[in-house]
Amino acid sequence: MVALSAVQSSNAILSKTLPLGLVGVFVGATSGIGKAAVLKLAQYTRQPRLYFIGRSQRAADEILPQLKQINPDGQYEFIKADASLLSVVDEVCESIQAKETKVDVLFQSQGTLDISTETSEKLPLVMALSYYSRMRFITNLLPLLQRSSLSRVVIVLAGTKEGPINPNDIPGRRVLPWKARGHLCSMITLTLEYFAKRAPGGKGNTLSDGAEVAVGSDGVVGSGVYIVDEVCESGGQEVQKVLDGLRNDGTQKIWEHLQSEFSRVTGKAGIQ
């Protein structure tokens, strides 16, 4: 378990290690982990420009004054949007692209426990929020992320809980409920690895005393994609075994499925 003091020490140096005017995009940030994250980033950064996206205007009206009180030098904008719809995700990303030349942090925690509803775009709601919309945000904002020398993409779900994938049912419509978490988590991790290969990251953060570079999802130290559990520990050998068994052909199948759904729903692989 990562010590709380280590987290606090890391946070304490953010104002020195992160750039002035950091640009952050938070999806699903009107409650829970997302809300806590956007408030903390505002606290520890200098003149940040933070966008937070959600459905609740009432929640946003409560968060905005908190952000301004925590860091009066920052700029904060709430974008009201239903992130379960890929067409809406495109609109949100276009509005951010029109205002920013880079994005330093993309933090996504949108989700639902509703396993029975289907969106108007014919995607299972739980998958639309937890997988498709998250990957759409990454796809659309990748050019801006690549313009930052210290960009990060954070996905909040159930890291280290990866499991088998049914290659004949990638959307998970017929996956048994007790296997759905592992199916979804493996899809996310393998897709993030695909993104990382297409767009390798730049330099890393300065480590505090005693900290070590983490082992990546592929078992290699510092490889670029990292999965951690609820106490910030990396996945063990069992997780590595599951992912190793899926990489040979699973990653490509998942990527092809994702691109197919993007094209079906929006008519294009991503906004330019």
C-alpha positions, 0 to 999 in steps of 0.5 A: 500500500502506498503511504498517505505521506508519499501521496501528500509529498508528491502533491506538495511539489506539484506547484513546482513540477507542473507548468503554469497555466496547466489545462485539465479536462475532467469528465464525470467530475460533478461528484465522487472521485472526479469532483475530488480530483478537480478540486485537488488539482486546482489547489496544487497548481498555478493559474490552472484552466480546468474544464469539468464535464457532467450532466448536473448544473446544480452540482456544477453551481456548487463546485464552481465557487469552491474552485474559485475559493481554493484557487482564485487565480484559476479559470474554470468552466463547466460543460453540461453534457451527456457523455454517454453519447459519442456525438455529444463527446465530439461537440465537447471536444470541438469546444475545447479545441477551439479554446486551447492549444494543448491539454495537460491532463485528461481525467475520466471517471464517468460511469453507471451501474445501469446494465440494462439501458441502451443509448440512442446511439445503440450502445449499452449505457454502461459500456458507452460511459465506461469505455466508448466515450472515454476512448472517444475523448482520448481520440479527439483530444490526443493532438492537444495532449501531444502538444503538452510536454507533460500530459497525462490520461487518467482512467478511473474504474477498476485497475488490476481487475482485468479478466477474460474477454469474449472476442465474439461479444466485445460490447459485452451484451451477453457477458455474465454480470460477474464477468463483466468487470474483468471483460471491461477492464481488459478492454480499457487497458489493452486500448490504452496500450494501443494508444500509448504505442501510437503516441508515446509519452514525453518526459516524466515527473520528478520523483520524490525521495524514495519513490520508484518508477512503476511497472507498466501494464505490460510488466516493463518498468516505465512503459507508459500505461500503468494500472493500480488498485484502490491502494495504488499498488500495481497488478500482480502476476495474475493480471499480467498472465491475463493480459499476456494471453489477450495481447496476441490477437485481442488488442487488434480485435478490440481496436477494430471494433472500437473504430467500427463503432466510432464510424457507425455512430459518428461517421468518422474515426475522430474529429480533426 
